[in-house]
Amino acid sequence: MRSAYGVETVRAAERALMARLPEGALMQRAAAGLAAAGAELLGRVYGSRVVLLVGSGDNGGDALYAGARLARRGAGVTAVLLSAERAHAGGLAALRRAGGSVAAPAAADELIERADLVMDGIVGIGGKGGLRPEAEALARLVERSRAAVVAVDLPSGVEADTGEVRGAAIRADLTVTFGTYKPGLLIDPAREHAGVVRLVDIGLELPAEPELEALQHADVARLLPLPAAESDKYRRGVVGIAAGSARYPGAAVLAVFGALRGGAGAVRYVGPAGNAVIARFPETLVSDRGPAKAGRVQAWVVGPGAGEDAGTVAEVLGTDVPVLLDADGLRLAGREAVRGRTAPTLMTPHAGEAAALLGVPREDVEAARLSAVRELAAVYRATVLLKGSTTLVADAAGGAVRVNATGTSWLATAGSGDVLSGLAGSLLAAGLPALDAGSAAAYLHGLAGRFAAQGAPVGAHDVADRIPQAWRDVRAR
């Protein structure tokens, strides 16, 4: 599992460690990892041209010491100082002793144009509110250059705690981060600026609970329910699907598809698309008597393609089993009806739906995804899965937010969310807590999308068909 911690937590851990180490030792650890990563990116260090973009903080010091190490290996290293009088004195002296040189920002254009490697040490993890004009101009020069770009700890111009990007920011090929991941490195839009992220262990002692956590194969494998010898359909989980309408029968079909491929012991379908569902999946238990009389279920999925059927949404919310709310169900569900539930609720909005629920513009959600998912979870007292390029899952009880990065842009296709709803519903019915069901479903859904696409266009049905392959891949590693 990848764990990410906020700025104040990281700084407290750094202070505690520095109190036990000789002066400057922590910066040297960081610089060693940074120089090694830069050398690997260059391939051939001797004779290469390296430009350091140096701000006034410790990130600038890390870059200067790393530049000194590269200079000693034969690289031509020039440090562009944004604030010469406030540059890290020890790092600057080390660079000069190693044969490096110093330049003012006015010379940056030509230097960056000729560089093989640019090392971004402008702003550290405390940077907020966007870059200042001089630093912003450097970021634009870097974006136009052909040089490989390494960011020190995180790209300058992105906010470490939130993943927000306000204006121009450095776009790195590689970000070398120290001690722990920072939330912004795992969340879009900042994640797009980070490139490949490499973690360098510098010995920080951090709390047990992070701000953000990203599950990996082994973590998801531990969550997935496996049938035992005595399992029947109820032990595996029976999920109810209340979805579809005369206008959108396909939503019902795709939600049922996702649930069946997700391992449900049985699927009960309620709604006007029964004939379409039976024609595609004859194993489905179809009822036209409403959710209350559909038979025993262990979780409900309600909302995909539901149109204006508010009565069914209200009826499902009144049950005492876990409920997944998606699509039209999010719009039709009353806030107090969701807040008043005693059984778990998992809401799965995309950015537009989340914006409508919060009463803010969509761009506000897209710019601050982490705060949006936390706010929704708190307001609705529900677990919230915010779909997007990096899917976030926040629990109603607070704690670490889960981030999923297995998604692919090929999943941006009609019906993909319906498949995800059915898949997550099957995991809820199998007994997984809402946070785990949402996290595992997002992970499997992303992998299935990758397997289905392989770089070519796919539809939602292709994604659903690859869920068992994603499941096997997770279990096999």
C-alpha positions in Angstrom: 0.0 0.0 0.0 1.2 3.5 -0.8 0.6 5.9 2.1 0.6 9.7 1.8 0.9 12.1 4.7 0.1 15.8 4.9 2.6 18.6 5.1 2.4 19.2 8.9 2.8 15.6 9.7 5.8 15.3 7.4 7.4 18.4 8.9 6.9 17.2 12.5 8.5 13.8 11.5 11.4 15.7 9.9 12.0 17.8 13.0 12.0 14.8 15.2 14.5 13.0 12.9 16.8 16.0 12.5 17.0 16.4 16.3 18.7 12.9 16.4 21.0 13.3 13.4 24.1 15.4 12.7 23.4 18.8 11.1 22.7 18.5 7.4 22.6 14.7 7.4 18.9 14.6 6.4 19.5 16.9 3.4 22.4 14.8 2.3 20.2 11.7 2.3 17.7 13.4 0.1 20.4 14.8 -2.2 22.0 11.4 -2.7 18.7 9.8 -3.8 17.9 12.8 -6.0 21.4 12.7 -7.7 21.0 8.9 -8.3 17.6 9.4 -9.9 18.9 12.2 -12.1 21.9 10.2 -13.2 19.6 7.3 -14.1 17.4 9.6 -16.1 20.4 11.0 -17.9 22.0 7.7 -18.7 25.4 9.3 -19.3 26.3 11.8 -16.7 29.8 12.9 -18.0 29.4 15.8 -20.4 25.7 16.3 -19.8 24.2 19.7 -19.2 22.2 20.1 -16.0 20.2 23.1 -14.9 19.0 23.5 -11.3 16.1 25.8 -10.7 16.7 26.9 -7.1 14.3 28.6 -4.7 15.0 29.8 -1.2 13.8 26.7 0.7 15.2 23.3 1.6 14.1 22.0 -1.8 16.6 24.4 -3.3 19.3 23.1 -1.0 18.5 19.5 -2.0 18.8 20.4 -5.6 22.2 22.2 -5.0 23.7 19.3 -3.1 22.4 16.8 -5.8 23.8 19.1 -8.5 27.2 19.1 -6.7 27.2 15.3 -6.8 26.4 15.3 -10.6 29.1 17.9 -11.2 31.7 15.7 -9.5 30.8 13.0 -12.0 31.5 15.3 -14.9 28.2 17.0 -15.6 28.1 20.7 -16.5 25.8 22.0 -13.8 24.4 25.5 -13.6 22.1 26.7 -10.8 19.5 29.4 -11.7 18.9 31.2 -8.4 15.5 32.8 -8.0 16.6 34.6 -4.8 20.4 34.6 -4.7 20.6 36.2 -1.3 18.3 33.5 0.2 19.8 30.4 -1.5 20.9 27.6 0.7 24.5 28.6 1.7 25.9 25.1 2.3 24.4 23.7 -0.9 25.7 26.7 -3.0 29.2 26.3 -1.6 29.2 22.6 -2.3 28.1 23.2 -5.9 30.8 25.8 -6.5 33.5 23.5 -5.0 32.4 20.7 -7.4 32.8 23.1 -10.4 29.2 24.1 -10.8 28.2 27.6 -11.8 25.4 30.1 -10.9 23.2 32.2 -13.1 20.3 34.7 -12.8 16.8 33.9 -14.0 17.4 36.2 -17.0 19.8 33.6 -18.4 17.4 30.7 -17.9 15.9 30.7 -21.4 19.1 29.7 -23.2 20.3 27.4 -20.4 17.0 25.4 -20.3 16.9 25.2 -24.1 20.3 23.5 -24.1 19.8 21.4 -21.0 19.7 17.6 -20.9 18.2 17.6 -17.4 16.3 20.2 -15.5 16.0 19.8 -11.7 13.1 21.6 -10.2 13.9 22.9 -6.7 11.8 26.1 -6.8 9.1 25.5 -4.2 8.8 22.8 -1.5 5.9 21.1 0.1 4.7 24.3 1.8 4.0 26.1 -1.5 0.4 27.3 -1.8 -1.6 29.7 -4.0 0.4 29.1 -7.2 3.8 30.2 -8.4 5.1 33.8 -8.3 5.5 35.4 -11.8 9.3 34.8 -12.0 8.8 31.1 -11.1 5.8 30.8 -13.4 7.9 32.1 -16.3 10.5 29.3 -15.6 7.8 26.7 -15.5 6.7 27.8 -19.0 10.2 27.6 -20.3 10.6 24.1 -18.9 7.4 23.0 -20.5 8.7 24.1 -23.9 12.1 22.4 -23.5 13.2 18.9 -24.6 15.1 18.3 -21.4 14.2 15.6 -18.9 12.7 17.1 -15.8 13.1 15.9 -12.2 11.1 17.5 -9.5 12.4 17.7 -6.0 9.9 16.2 -3.5 7.0 17.5 -5.7 6.6 19.6 -8.8 6.6 23.4 -8.1 3.2 24.9 -8.4 1.2 22.0 -7.1 -0.2 21.9 -3.6 1.1 19.0 -1.5 -2.0 18.4 0.7 -4.8 18.8 -1.9 -3.5 18.1 -5.4 -4.7 21.5 -6.5 -2.8 23.3 -9.3 -3.4 27.1 -9.4 -1.9 28.4 -12.7 1.3 27.3 -14.3 3.3 24.5 -12.7 6.3 22.3 -13.5 5.5 19.2 -15.4 8.1 16.5 -14.4 9.1 13.3 -16.0 10.1 12.0 -12.6 9.4 13.2 -9.1 11.7 12.1 -6.3 9.8 12.4 -3.1 11.3 12.0 0.4 10.2 10.0 3.4 6.6 9.4 2.2 4.2 10.2 -0.6 2.4 13.5 -0.4 -1.4 13.5 -1.2 -0.9 15.8 -4.2 1.4 13.2 -5.9 -1.5 10.7 -6.1 -4.4 13.0 -6.9 -5.3 14.8 -10.2 -4.8 17.4 -11.4 -1.4 17.5 -9.5 -0.6 13.8 -10.3 -0.5 14.7 -14.0 2.4 17.0 -13.3 4.4 14.5 -11.2 5.3 11.9 -13.9 6.8 8.8 -12.4 7.1 9.1 -8.7 10.0 7.6 -6.8 10.1 7.4 -3.0 13.4 7.8 -1.3 13.4 6.5 2.3 15.1 9.0 4.6 14.1 7.4 7.9 10.9 9.3 8.9 8.8 7.9 11.7 5.1 8.5 10.7 1.7 7.9 12.4 -0.1 4.6 11.7 -3.0 6.4 9.8 -2.1 8.4 6.7 -4.1 11.1 5.0 -4.4 9.1 1.9 -3.7 5.5 0.9 -3.5 3.8 -2.5 -4.2 0.1 -2.5 -2.0 -2.3 -4.6 -2.5 -5.8 -5.8 -1.8 -7.5 -2.5 -4.1 -5.2 -0.6 -7.0 -5.8 -3.0 -6.4 -9.6 -3.0 -6.8 -9.6 0.8 -10.2 -7.9 0.4 -11.7 -10.1 -2.3 -14.2 -12.6 -1.0 -13.6 -16.2 -2.1 -16.3 -18.9 -1.9 -15.7 -21.8 0.5 -16.7 -25.4 0.0 -20.0 -24.9 1.8 -20.9 -21.6 0.1 -24.3 -21.2 -1.5 -25.6 -18.1 -3.4 -26.5 -16.3 -0.2 -23.1 -16.9 1.4 -21.6 -15.5 -1.8 -24.0 -12.6 -1.7 -27.3 -11.8 -3.5 -27.4 -8.2 -4.9 -30.6 -6.4 -5.9 -30.4 -4.1 -8.9 -33.1 -1.4 -9.2 -32.1 0.3 -12.4 -33.0 1.1 -16.0 -36.1 2.7 -17.6 -37.9 2.6 -20.8 -35.5 5.2 -22.1 -32.3 3.6 -20.6 -32.8 -0.2 -20.5 -29.1 -0.7 -21.2 -28.1 0.8 -17.8 -29.9 -2.1 -16.2 -28.2 -4.7 -18.4 -24.8 -3.3 -17.7 -25.3 -3.0 -13.9 -26.4 -6.6 -13.8 -23.4 -7.6 -16.0 -21.0 -5.9 -13.6 -22.7 -7.7 -10.6 -22.5 -11.1 -12.2 -18.9 -10.7 -13.3 -18.1 -9.4 -9.9 -18.9 -12.7 -8.2 -22.4 -12.3 -6.9 -24.1 -15.5 -5.9 -27.3 -14.2 -7.5 -28.7 -11.0 -8.9 -32.3 -9.9 -8.4 -33.5 -7.3 -10.9 -36.4 -4.9 -10.3 -37.4 -2.4 -13.0 -38.9 -1.9 -16.4 -36.0 -3.5 -18.3 -36.7 -7.0 -17.2 -37.1 -8.4 -20.7 -33.8 -6.9 -21.8 -32.0 -8.3 -18.7 -33.4 -11.8 -19.1 -32.5 -11.9 -22.8 -28.9 -11.1 -22.0 -28.5 -12.9 -18.6 -31.1 -15.7 -18.1 -29.7 -16.5 -14.6 -31.0 -13.1 -13.3 -34.0 -13.3 -10.9 -36.4 -10.7 -12.4 -39.3 -9.2 -10.4 -41.9 -6.6 -11.4 -43.2 -6.2 -7.8 -40.9 -3.6 -6.5 -37.8 -3.8 -4.2 -39.8 -4.7 -1.1 -41.3 -7.8 -2.7 -38.4 -8.8 -4.9 -37.0 -11.4 -2.4 -34.1 -11.6 -0.1 -31.0 -9.5 -1.0 -27.9 -8.6 0.9 -27.3 -5.2 -0.9 -29.1 -3.0 -3.3 -27.8 -1.0 -6.3 -30.2 1.8 -7.3 -30.2 4.6 -9.8 -28.4 3.8 -13.0 -30.7 4.8 -15.8 -33.6 5.2 -13.4 -35.0 8.3 -15.0 -37.5 9.9 -12.6 -38.4 6.9 -10.5 -38.0 8.6 -7.1 -40.4 6.1 -5.5 -38.1 3.1 -6.1 -35.1 5.1 -4.8 -36.9 6.0 -1.6 -38.1 2.4 -1.2 -34.5 1.0 -1.5 -33.1 3.6 0.9 -35.7 2.5 3.4 -34.2 -1.0 3.6 -31.9 -2.2 6.2 -29.1 -3.6 3.9 -26.2 -1.8 2.3 -27.2 0.4 -0.6 -25.2 1.8 -3.5 -26.5 5.0 -5.0 -25.5 5.9 -8.5 -26.5 8.2 -11.4 -30.2 9.2 -11.3 -30.4 7.7 -7.8 -28.0 10.4 -6.5 -30.3 13.1 -7.9 -33.5 11.5 -6.6 -32.3 10.6 -3.1 -33.2 13.0 -0.3 -30.2 14.1 1.7 -32.0 13.4 5.0 -33.1 9.9 3.8 -29.4 9.1 3.1 -28.2 10.7 6.4 -30.8 8.8 8.4 -29.9 5.3 7.2 -28.4 2.9 9.8 -27.1 0.4 7.1 -24.1 1.4 5.0 -24.5 3.7 2.0 -22.1 4.0 -0.9 -22.5 6.9 -3.2 -20.7 6.9 -6.6 -20.9 10.3 -8.3 -18.7 11.7 -11.1 -17.5 15.2 -10.8 -20.6 16.8 -12.3 -22.9 14.8 -10.0 -20.8 15.7 -7.0 -20.9 19.4 -7.9 -24.7 19.2 -8.1 -24.9 17.6 -4.7 -22.6 20.2 -3.2 -24.1 23.1 -5.0 -20.8 24.2 -6.6 -19.5 24.5 -10.2 -18.1 21.3 -11.6 -14.7 22.9 -12.1 -14.4 23.4 -8.3 -14.8 19.7 -7.7 -12.3 18.8 -10.4 -9.7 21.3 -9.0 -10.1 20.1 -5.4 -11.1 16.5 -5.6 -9.9 15.5 -2.1 -11.8 18.2 -0.3 -14.9 17.5 -2.4 -15.0 13.8 -1.6 -14.4 14.5 2.1 -17.2 17.1 2.2 -19.7 14.8 0.5 -19.0 12.0 2.9 -19.4 14.3 5.9 -22.6 16.0 4.5 -24.4 12.7 3.6 -22.9 10.5 6.3 -22.1 8.0 3.6 -19.1 6.5 2.0 -18.4 8.4 -1.3 -16.6 7.1 -4.3 -15.8 10.1 -6.5 -15.1 8.8 -10.0 -12.5 10.3 -12.2 -9.0 9.8 -13.6 -8.0 9.2 -10.0 -10.9 7.7 -8.2 -11.2 8.7 -4.5 -13.1 6.9 -1.8 -13.9 8.6 1.5 -15.5 6.9 4.4 -18.4 8.3 6.4 -16.4 7.9 9.6 -13.4 9.9 8.3 -9.9 8.5 8.3 -7.6 7.9 5.4 -9.1 8.5 1.9 -8.4 5.8 -0.6 -7.1 6.7 -4.0 -7.2 4.4 -7.0 -4.9 4.9 -10.0 -5.6 1.8 -12.1 -8.1 3.6 -14.3 -7.6 4.4 -17.9 -9.0 7.1 -20.1 -10.6 4.3 -22.2 -13.1 3.9 -19.3 -14.6 7.2 -20.3 -17.4 5.5 -22.2 -21.2 5.3 -21.8 -22.2 2.7 -19.4 -18.9 2.2 -17.7 -20.2 3.7 -14.4 -23.2 1.2 -14.5 -20.7 -1.7 -14.7 -18.8 -0.2 -11.7 -22.0 0.1 -9.7 -22.9 -3.6 -10.3 -19.4 -4.7 -9.4 -19.3 -2.7 -6.2 -22.8 -3.9 -5.3 -21.7 -7.5 -5.6 -18.9 -6.8 -3.1 -21.3 -5.1 -0.7 -23.6 -8.1 -0.9 -20.6 -10.4 -0.2 -20.1 -8.5 3.1 -17.4 -6.1 2.4 -17.6 -2.7 4.3 -18.5 0.2 2.0 -15.0 1.6 2.0 -13.5 -1.7 1.0 -16.2 -2.6 -1.6 -15.8 0.8 -3.3 -12.0 0.6 -3.2 -11.7 -2.9 -4.5 -14.4 -2.3 -7.2 -12.6 0.8 -8.5 -9.3 -1.1 -8.6 -10.8 -4.1 -10.5 -12.8 -1.9 -12.8 -9.6 0.0 -13.7 -7.7 -3.1 -14.4 -10.6 -4.5 -16.5 -10.6 -1.4 -18.5 -6.9 -1.7 -19.2 -7.2 -5.3 -20.2 -10.1 -4.6 -22.4 -8.6 -1.6 -24.2 -4.9 -2.5 -24.7 -4.8 0.8 -26.5 -7.9 0.4 -28.6 -11.5 1.7 -28.2 -13.8 -0.4 -26.1 -17.4 -0.3 -24.8 -18.7 -0.8 -21.3 -19.7 -4.4 -22.0 -16.0 -5.2 -22.9 -14.9 -3.8 -19.6 -17.5 -6.0 -17.7 -16.3 -9.0 -19.6 -12.7 -8.5 -18.3 -13.6 -8.2 -14.6 -12.8 -11.9 -14.0 -9.4 -11.4 -15.7 -8.7 -8.5 -13.4 -9.7 -10.6 -10.4 -7.3 -13.4 -11.5 -4.5 -10.9 -12.0 -4.9 -9.5 -8.5 -5.0 -12.9 -7.0 -2.0 -14.2 -8.9 0.6 -11.7 -7.8 
